[in-house]
Amino acid sequence: MPDLAVEAQSEGQSDRFMADKAHLYLRGGSHMVWILYSTRQIIEVLTPTDRHLLTVNDTLTGGAVLPGFSVPVRELWPVEG
């Protein structure tokens, strides 16, 4: 498994499906999983011991898995209007 797994929820994929997929990565040895929920513009960050939900007001970082990586969540989705 990769150290960092990134998954984007597609139409028709339930939240439960995404959670199951993330836990599959973590059980397999991944250190961090990012799940992008585009329709809600949130990112779920999971590690073997923690879970965080990030909104457009937060910053996504790579932690120990991807040191130095940082991006404001709002930059990952186009501005509506």
Backbone as XML, in Angstrom:
<?xml version="1.0"?>
<chain id="A" units="angstrom">
  <residue number="1" name="MET">
    <atom name="N" x="0.839" y="-1.183" z="0.000"/>
    <atom name="CA" x="0.000" y="0.000" z="0.000"/>
    <atom name="C" x="0.886" y="1.250" z="0.000"/>
  </residue>
  <residue number="2" name="PRO">
    <atom name="N" x="0.379" y="2.331" z="-0.556"/>
    <atom name="CA" x="1.150" y="3.579" z="-0.550"/>
    <atom name="C" x="1.173" y="4.188" z="0.855"/>
  </residue>
  <residue number="3" name="ASP">
    <atom name="N" x="2.184" y="4.985" z="1.138"/>
    <atom name="CA" x="2.213" y="5.693" z="2.416"/>
    <atom name="C" x="1.035" y="6.648" z="2.525"/>
  </residue>
  <residue number="4" name="LEU">
    <atom name="N" x="0.717" y="7.323" z="1.411"/>
    <atom name="CA" x="-0.407" y="8.254" z="1.346"/>
    <atom name="C" x="-1.335" y="7.823" z="0.229"/>
  </residue>
  <residue number="5" name="ALA">
    <atom name="N" x="-2.609" y="7.615" z="0.558"/>
    <atom name="CA" x="-3.620" y="7.293" z="-0.453"/>
    <atom name="C" x="-4.579" y="8.476" z="-0.558"/>
  </residue>
  <residue number="6" name="VAL">
    <atom name="N" x="-4.932" y="8.831" z="-1.786"/>
    <atom name="CA" x="-5.865" y="9.928" z="-2.028"/>
    <atom name="C" x="-7.005" y="9.396" z="-2.881"/>
  </residue>
  <residue number="7" name="GLU">
    <atom name="N" x="-8.219" y="9.582" z="-2.403"/>
    <atom name="CA" x="-9.409" y="9.129" z="-3.116"/>
    <atom name="C" x="-10.395" y="10.280" z="-3.220"/>
  </residue>
  <residue number="8" name="ALA">
    <atom name="N" x="-11.019" y="10.431" z="-4.365"/>
    <atom name="CA" x="-12.070" y="11.429" z="-4.566"/>
    <atom name="C" x="-13.393" y="10.699" z="-4.744"/>
  </residue>
  <residue number="9" name="GLN">
    <atom name="N" x="-14.387" y="11.114" z="-3.999"/>
    <atom name="CA" x="-15.699" y="10.484" z="-4.086"/>
    <atom name="C" x="-16.342" y="10.818" z="-5.430"/>
  </residue>
  <residue number="10" name="SER">
    <atom name="N" x="-16.755" y="9.785" z="-6.136"/>
    <atom name="CA" x="-17.447" y="9.947" z="-7.406"/>
    <atom name="C" x="-18.947" y="9.833" z="-7.179"/>
  </residue>
  <residue number="11" name="GLU">
    <atom name="N" x="-19.697" y="10.331" z="-8.128"/>
    <atom name="CA" x="-21.152" y="10.216" z="-8.051"/>
    <atom name="C" x="-21.518" y="8.737" z="-7.920"/>
  </residue>
  <residue number="12" name="GLY">
    <atom name="N" x="-22.393" y="8.441" z="-7.011"/>
    <atom name="CA" x="-22.830" y="7.067" z="-6.817"/>
    <atom name="C" x="-22.046" y="6.321" z="-5.747"/>
  </residue>
  <residue number="13" name="GLN">
    <atom name="N" x="-20.940" y="6.889" z="-5.286"/>
    <atom name="CA" x="-20.172" y="6.253" z="-4.213"/>
    <atom name="C" x="-20.648" y="6.823" z="-2.870"/>
  </residue>
  <residue number="14" name="SER">
    <atom name="N" x="-21.075" y="5.950" z="-1.990"/>
    <atom name="CA" x="-21.587" y="6.396" z="-0.693"/>
    <atom name="C" x="-20.441" y="6.771" z="0.240"/>
  </residue>
  <residue number="15" name="ASP">
    <atom name="N" x="-20.789" y="7.507" z="1.288"/>
    <atom name="CA" x="-19.800" y="7.835" z="2.307"/>
    <atom name="C" x="-19.271" y="6.557" z="2.944"/>
  </residue>
  <residue number="16" name="ARG">
    <atom name="N" x="-20.148" y="5.585" z="3.125"/>
    <atom name="CA" x="-19.749" y="4.306" z="3.726"/>
    <atom name="C" x="-18.716" y="3.595" z="2.839"/>
  </residue>
  <residue number="17" name="PHE">
    <atom name="N" x="-18.957" y="3.608" z="1.525"/>
    <atom name="CA" x="-18.018" y="3.012" z="0.580"/>
    <atom name="C" x="-16.649" y="3.667" z="0.711"/>
  </residue>
  <residue number="18" name="MET">
    <atom name="N" x="-16.638" y="4.992" z="0.814"/>
    <atom name="CA" x="-15.371" y="5.722" z="0.918"/>
    <atom name="C" x="-14.667" y="5.394" z="2.234"/>
  </residue>
  <residue number="19" name="ALA">
    <atom name="N" x="-15.425" y="5.311" z="3.320"/>
    <atom name="CA" x="-14.834" y="4.969" z="4.613"/>
    <atom name="C" x="-14.244" y="3.559" z="4.587"/>
  </residue>
  <residue number="20" name="ASP">
    <atom name="N" x="-14.978" y="2.628" z="4.001"/>
    <atom name="CA" x="-14.475" y="1.258" z="3.898"/>
    <atom name="C" x="-13.178" y="1.205" z="3.093"/>
  </residue>
  <residue number="21" name="LYS">
    <atom name="N" x="-13.136" y="1.974" z="2.009"/>
    <atom name="CA" x="-11.946" y="2.012" z="1.164"/>
    <atom name="C" x="-10.752" y="2.583" z="1.936"/>
  </residue>
  <residue number="22" name="ALA">
    <atom name="N" x="-10.998" y="3.651" z="2.701"/>
    <atom name="CA" x="-9.934" y="4.261" z="3.498"/>
    <atom name="C" x="-9.399" y="3.277" z="4.526"/>
  </residue>
  <residue number="23" name="HIS">
    <atom name="N" x="-10.301" y="2.559" z="5.181"/>
    <atom name="CA" x="-9.859" y="1.606" z="6.200"/>
    <atom name="C" x="-9.111" y="0.423" z="5.573"/>
  </residue>
  <residue number="24" name="LEU">
    <atom name="N" x="-9.450" y="0.076" z="4.353"/>
    <atom name="CA" x="-8.700" y="-0.958" z="3.641"/>
    <atom name="C" x="-7.247" y="-0.510" z="3.448"/>
  </residue>
  <residue number="25" name="TYR">
    <atom name="N" x="-7.061" y="0.730" z="3.029"/>
    <atom name="CA" x="-5.709" y="1.273" z="2.882"/>
    <atom name="C" x="-4.966" y="1.255" z="4.217"/>
  </residue>
  <residue number="26" name="LEU">
    <atom name="N" x="-5.622" y="1.733" z="5.260"/>
    <atom name="CA" x="-4.963" y="1.821" z="6.560"/>
    <atom name="C" x="-4.617" y="0.446" z="7.117"/>
  </residue>
  <residue number="27" name="ARG">
    <atom name="N" x="-5.530" y="-0.512" z="6.997"/>
    <atom name="CA" x="-5.246" y="-1.869" z="7.453"/>
    <atom name="C" x="-4.110" y="-2.492" z="6.646"/>
  </residue>
  <residue number="28" name="GLY">
    <atom name="N" x="-3.975" y="-2.068" z="5.396"/>
    <atom name="CA" x="-2.936" y="-2.607" z="4.532"/>
    <atom name="C" x="-1.574" y="-1.978" z="4.741"/>
  </residue>
  <residue number="29" name="GLY">
    <atom name="N" x="-1.513" y="-0.925" z="5.559"/>
    <atom name="CA" x="-0.218" y="-0.325" z="5.858"/>
    <atom name="C" x="-0.044" y="1.129" z="5.467"/>
  </residue>
  <residue number="30" name="SER">
    <atom name="N" x="-1.032" y="1.724" z="4.817"/>
    <atom name="CA" x="-0.916" y="3.156" z="4.511"/>
    <atom name="C" x="-0.875" y="3.948" z="5.814"/>
  </residue>
  <residue number="31" name="HIS">
    <atom name="N" x="-0.154" y="5.050" z="5.794"/>
    <atom name="CA" x="-0.012" y="5.885" z="6.991"/>
    <atom name="C" x="-1.031" y="7.010" z="7.031"/>
  </residue>
  <residue number="32" name="MET">
    <atom name="N" x="-1.559" y="7.382" z="5.857"/>
    <atom name="CA" x="-2.516" y="8.480" z="5.798"/>
    <atom name="C" x="-3.393" y="8.304" z="4.566"/>
  </residue>
  <residue number="33" name="VAL">
    <atom name="N" x="-4.673" y="8.679" z="4.724"/>
    <atom name="CA" x="-5.616" y="8.653" z="3.603"/>
    <atom name="C" x="-6.333" y="9.994" z="3.564"/>
  </residue>
  <residue number="34" name="TRP">
    <atom name="N" x="-6.402" y="10.572" z="2.377"/>
    <atom name="CA" x="-7.201" y="11.775" z="2.161"/>
    <atom name="C" x="-8.395" y="11.379" z="1.304"/>
  </residue>
  <residue number="35" name="ILE">
    <atom name="N" x="-9.588" y="11.698" z="1.769"/>
    <atom name="CA" x="-10.793" y="11.486" z="0.967"/>
    <atom name="C" x="-11.366" y="12.851" z="0.632"/>
  </residue>
  <residue number="36" name="LEU">
    <atom name="N" x="-11.494" y="13.125" z="-0.661"/>
    <atom name="CA" x="-12.024" y="14.401" z="-1.124"/>
    <atom name="C" x="-13.502" y="14.242" z="-1.456"/>
  </residue>
  <residue number="37" name="TYR">
    <atom name="N" x="-14.322" y="15.058" z="-0.799"/>
    <atom name="CA" x="-15.764" y="15.089" z="-1.050"/>
    <atom name="C" x="-16.070" y="16.403" z="-1.759"/>
  </residue>
  <residue number="38" name="SER">
    <atom name="N" x="-16.014" y="16.391" z="-3.078"/>
    <atom name="CA" x="-16.118" y="17.612" z="-3.875"/>
    <atom name="C" x="-17.446" y="18.321" z="-3.712"/>
  </residue>
  <residue number="39" name="THR">
    <atom name="N" x="-18.535" y="17.575" z="-3.658"/>
    <atom name="CA" x="-19.848" y="18.226" z="-3.590"/>
    <atom name="C" x="-20.021" y="19.007" z="-2.294"/>
  </residue>
  <residue number="40" name="ARG">
    <atom name="N" x="-19.330" y="18.594" z="-1.234"/>
    <atom name="CA" x="-19.407" y="19.299" z="0.053"/>
    <atom name="C" x="-18.175" y="20.144" z="0.325"/>
  </residue>
  <residue number="41" name="GLN">
    <atom name="N" x="-17.198" y="20.044" z="-0.542"/>
    <atom name="CA" x="-15.934" y="20.763" z="-0.425"/>
    <atom name="C" x="-15.285" y="20.545" z="0.939"/>
  </residue>
  <residue number="42" name="ILE">
    <atom name="N" x="-15.193" y="19.271" z="1.316"/>
    <atom name="CA" x="-14.488" y="18.898" z="2.540"/>
    <atom name="C" x="-13.501" y="17.782" z="2.222"/>
  </residue>
  <residue number="43" name="ILE">
    <atom name="N" x="-12.516" y="17.649" z="3.079"/>
    <atom name="CA" x="-11.531" y="16.577" z="2.967"/>
    <atom name="C" x="-11.482" y="15.854" z="4.301"/>
  </residue>
  <residue number="44" name="GLU">
    <atom name="N" x="-11.581" y="14.551" z="4.231"/>
    <atom name="CA" x="-11.432" y="13.733" z="5.423"/>
    <atom name="C" x="-10.004" y="13.190" z="5.431"/>
  </residue>
  <residue number="45" name="VAL">
    <atom name="N" x="-9.301" y="13.428" z="6.527"/>
    <atom name="CA" x="-7.922" y="12.973" z="6.680"/>
    <atom name="C" x="-7.925" y="11.882" z="7.740"/>
  </residue>
  <residue number="46" name="LEU">
    <atom name="N" x="-7.491" y="10.703" z="7.340"/>
    <atom name="CA" x="-7.462" y="9.569" z="8.260"/>
    <atom name="C" x="-6.049" y="9.042" z="8.411"/>
  </residue>
  <residue number="47" name="THR">
    <atom name="N" x="-5.712" y="8.677" z="9.631"/>
    <atom name="CA" x="-4.473" y="7.970" z="9.934"/>
    <atom name="C" x="-4.879" y="6.749" z="10.762"/>
  </residue>
  <residue number="48" name="PRO">
    <atom name="N" x="-3.957" y="5.858" z="11.052"/>
    <atom name="CA" x="-4.341" y="4.703" z="11.860"/>
    <atom name="C" x="-4.910" y="5.068" z="13.232"/>
  </residue>
  <residue number="49" name="THR">
    <atom name="N" x="-4.606" y="6.269" z="13.725"/>
    <atom name="CA" x="-5.046" y="6.650" z="15.070"/>
    <atom name="C" x="-5.912" y="7.898" z="15.135"/>
  </residue>
  <residue number="50" name="ASP">
    <atom name="N" x="-6.206" y="8.524" z="13.996"/>
    <atom name="CA" x="-6.892" y="9.812" z="14.039"/>
    <atom name="C" x="-7.770" y="10.030" z="12.815"/>
  </residue>
  <residue number="51" name="ARG">
    <atom name="N" x="-8.688" y="10.971" z="12.934"/>
    <atom name="CA" x="-9.586" y="11.348" z="11.829"/>
    <atom name="C" x="-9.931" y="12.824" z="11.979"/>
  </residue>
  <residue number="52" name="HIS">
    <atom name="N" x="-9.795" y="13.581" z="10.868"/>
    <atom name="CA" x="-10.133" y="15.003" z="10.865"/>
    <atom name="C" x="-10.947" y="15.322" z="9.622"/>
  </residue>
  <residue number="53" name="LEU">
    <atom name="N" x="-11.881" y="16.244" z="9.763"/>
    <atom name="CA" x="-12.604" y="16.784" z="8.614"/>
    <atom name="C" x="-12.127" y="18.211" z="8.404"/>
  </residue>
  <residue number="54" name="LEU">
    <atom name="N" x="-11.701" y="18.512" z="7.194"/>
    <atom name="CA" x="-11.224" y="19.844" z="6.850"/>
    <atom name="C" x="-12.222" y="20.528" z="5.942"/>
  </residue>
  <residue number="55" name="THR">
    <atom name="N" x="-12.491" y="21.795" z="6.214"/>
    <atom name="CA" x="-13.393" y="22.593" z="5.383"/>
    <atom name="C" x="-12.567" y="23.589" z="4.574"/>
  </residue>
  <residue number="56" name="VAL">
    <atom name="N" x="-13.244" y="24.404" z="3.793"/>
    <atom name="CA" x="-12.551" y="25.400" z="2.969"/>
    <atom name="C" x="-11.818" y="26.435" z="3.818"/>
  </residue>
  <residue number="57" name="ASN">
    <atom name="N" x="-12.075" y="26.462" z="5.109"/>
    <atom name="CA" x="-11.383" y="27.394" z="6.001"/>
    <atom name="C" x="-10.113" y="26.797" z="6.603"/>
  </residue>
  <residue number="58" name="ASP">
    <atom name="N" x="-9.801" y="25.551" z="6.252"/>
    <atom name="CA" x="-8.655" y="24.851" z="6.819"/>
    <atom name="C" x="-7.532" y="24.701" z="5.792"/>
  </residue>
  <residue number="59" name="THR">
    <atom name="N" x="-6.411" y="24.192" z="6.267"/>
    <atom name="CA" x="-5.258" y="23.921" z="5.417"/>
    <atom name="C" x="-4.932" y="22.434" z="5.487"/>
  </residue>
  <residue number="60" name="LEU">
    <atom name="N" x="-4.775" y="21.824" z="4.336"/>
    <atom name="CA" x="-4.390" y="20.422" z="4.236"/>
    <atom name="C" x="-2.871" y="20.342" z="4.275"/>
  </residue>
  <residue number="61" name="THR">
    <atom name="N" x="-2.360" y="19.508" z="5.180"/>
    <atom name="CA" x="-0.914" y="19.313" z="5.266"/>
    <atom name="C" x="-0.594" y="17.831" z="5.125"/>
  </residue>
  <residue number="62" name="GLY">
    <atom name="N" x="0.640" y="17.554" z="4.820"/>
    <atom name="CA" x="1.058" y="16.172" z="4.634"/>
    <atom name="C" x="1.586" y="15.504" z="5.884"/>
  </residue>
  <residue number="63" name="GLY">
    <atom name="N" x="1.695" y="16.258" z="6.976"/>
    <atom name="CA" x="2.190" y="15.687" z="8.221"/>
    <atom name="C" x="3.539" y="15.014" z="8.026"/>
  </residue>
  <residue number="64" name="ALA">
    <atom name="N" x="3.773" y="13.947" z="8.761"/>
    <atom name="CA" x="5.043" y="13.229" z="8.685"/>
    <atom name="C" x="5.166" y="12.422" z="7.395"/>
  </residue>
  <residue number="65" name="VAL">
    <atom name="N" x="4.023" y="12.168" z="6.729"/>
    <atom name="CA" x="4.025" y="11.370" z="5.503"/>
    <atom name="C" x="4.535" y="12.181" z="4.316"/>
  </residue>
  <residue number="66" name="LEU">
    <atom name="N" x="4.183" y="13.456" z="4.270"/>
    <atom name="CA" x="4.572" y="14.332" z="3.170"/>
    <atom name="C" x="5.034" y="15.675" z="3.755"/>
  </residue>
  <residue number="67" name="PRO">
    <atom name="N" x="6.200" y="15.683" z="4.420"/>
    <atom name="CA" x="6.670" y="16.888" z="5.094"/>
    <atom name="C" x="6.788" y="18.075" z="4.143"/>
  </residue>
  <residue number="68" name="GLY">
    <atom name="N" x="6.363" y="19.227" z="4.629"/>
    <atom name="CA" x="6.478" y="20.449" z="3.848"/>
    <atom name="C" x="5.300" y="20.726" z="2.937"/>
  </residue>
  <residue number="69" name="PHE">
    <atom name="N" x="4.429" y="19.733" z="2.716"/>
    <atom name="CA" x="3.270" y="19.954" z="1.850"/>
    <atom name="C" x="2.187" y="20.673" z="2.628"/>
  </residue>
  <residue number="70" name="SER">
    <atom name="N" x="1.643" y="21.721" z="2.015"/>
    <atom name="CA" x="0.577" y="22.495" z="2.635"/>
    <atom name="C" x="-0.202" y="23.221" z="1.543"/>
  </residue>
  <residue number="71" name="VAL">
    <atom name="N" x="-1.529" y="23.135" z="1.596"/>
    <atom name="CA" x="-2.363" y="23.850" z="0.637"/>
    <atom name="C" x="-3.684" y="24.205" z="1.310"/>
  </residue>
  <residue number="72" name="PRO">
    <atom name="N" x="-4.134" y="25.450" z="1.149"/>
    <atom name="CA" x="-5.455" y="25.797" z="1.669"/>
    <atom name="C" x="-6.519" y="24.972" z="0.939"/>
  </residue>
  <residue number="73" name="VAL">
    <atom name="N" x="-7.430" y="24.398" z="1.674"/>
    <atom name="CA" x="-8.468" y="23.554" z="1.077"/>
    <atom name="C" x="-9.268" y="24.339" z="0.040"/>
  </residue>
  <residue number="74" name="ARG">
    <atom name="N" x="-9.518" y="25.616" z="0.281"/>
    <atom name="CA" x="-10.309" y="26.423" z="-0.664"/>
    <atom name="C" x="-9.673" y="26.492" z="-2.053"/>
  </residue>
  <residue number="75" name="GLU">
    <atom name="N" x="-8.370" y="26.265" z="-2.149"/>
    <atom name="CA" x="-7.692" y="26.303" z="-3.451"/>
    <atom name="C" x="-7.925" y="25.035" z="-4.274"/>
  </residue>
  <residue number="76" name="LEU">
    <atom name="N" x="-8.500" y="24.012" z="-3.664"/>
    <atom name="CA" x="-8.710" y="22.752" z="-4.376"/>
    <atom name="C" x="-10.005" y="22.718" z="-5.162"/>
  </residue>
  <residue number="77" name="TRP">
    <atom name="N" x="-10.887" y="23.694" z="-4.932"/>
    <atom name="CA" x="-12.146" y="23.754" z="-5.664"/>
    <atom name="C" x="-12.340" y="25.139" z="-6.261"/>
  </residue>
  <residue number="78" name="PRO">
    <atom name="N" x="-12.915" y="25.180" z="-7.453"/>
    <atom name="CA" x="-13.140" y="26.476" z="-8.096"/>
    <atom name="C" x="-14.155" y="27.314" z="-7.318"/>
  </residue>
  <residue number="79" name="VAL">
    <atom name="N" x="-13.991" y="28.604" z="-7.431"/>
    <atom name="CA" x="-14.930" y="29.526" z="-6.778"/>
    <atom name="C" x="-16.247" y="29.496" z="-7.544"/>
  </residue>
  <residue number="80" name="GLU">
    <atom name="N" x="-17.332" y="29.341" z="-6.812"/>
    <atom name="CA" x="-18.651" y="29.350" z="-7.448"/>
    <atom name="C" x="-19.108" y="30.788" z="-7.600"/>
  </residue>
  <residue number="81" name="GLY">
    <atom name="N" x="-19.877" y="31.028" z="-8.648"/>
    <atom name="CA" x="-20.416" y="32.371" z="-8.778"/>
    <atom name="C" x="-20.560" y="32.713" z="-10.158"/>
  </residue>
</chain>
